[in-house]
Amino acid sequence: MRLADPIDWAALNNWLGDYDQDAKLGQQVKPIRLMAVLEYLKHIYGLWDEALVERWLEDFHWQAFCGERYLQL
């Protein structure tokens, strides 16, 4: 969690926020923080999408880093 504190999440949202508008009508848009952190974790651990999701569901530290307030199962 020490890694999450110095990150300016508002600036990241402003910088990448325009990509939300690229979503198709009716498609649920995921938070920018979630998507950015998942890409970071995927890269540093060398995971493919399915393994990333499995590990995210098992690791509450990863979920907290992504901005989740409650454990996702």
GINOR-V901102 format. One record per residue. PHI is phi as a letter, one per 30 degrees, with the letter a starting at -180 (* if undefined). BURIAL is I if it has 24 or more other ideal C-beta (glycine too) atoms within 12 Angstrom, else O. D_FIRST is the distance of its C-alpha to the first C-alpha in whole Angstrom. Layout:
phi,burial,d_first
PHI,BURIAL,D_FIRST
PHI,BURIAL,D_FIRST
This chain:
phi,burial,d_first
*,O,0
d,O,4
d,O,5
d,O,5
d,O,7
d,O,10
d,O,11
d,O,14
d,O,14
d,O,17
d,O,19
d,O,17
d,O,19
d,O,22
d,O,22
c,O,22
d,O,23
d,O,27
d,O,26
e,O,26
d,O,30
d,O,30
d,O,30
d,O,33
e,O,34
i,O,33
d,O,30
d,O,27
c,O,24
d,O,21
d,O,18
e,I,18
e,I,14
e,I,14
d,O,17
d,I,15
d,I,12
d,I,15
d,O,17
d,O,14
d,I,13
d,O,17
d,O,18
d,O,16
c,O,17
i,O,21
c,O,21
c,O,23
e,O,23
d,O,24
d,O,22
d,I,18
d,O,19
d,O,20
d,O,17
d,I,15
d,O,17
d,O,16
c,O,13
d,O,11
d,O,7
d,I,9
d,I,10
d,O,7
d,I,6
d,I,10
j,I,10
d,I,12
c,O,13
b,O,15
d,O,15
c,O,17
c,O,20
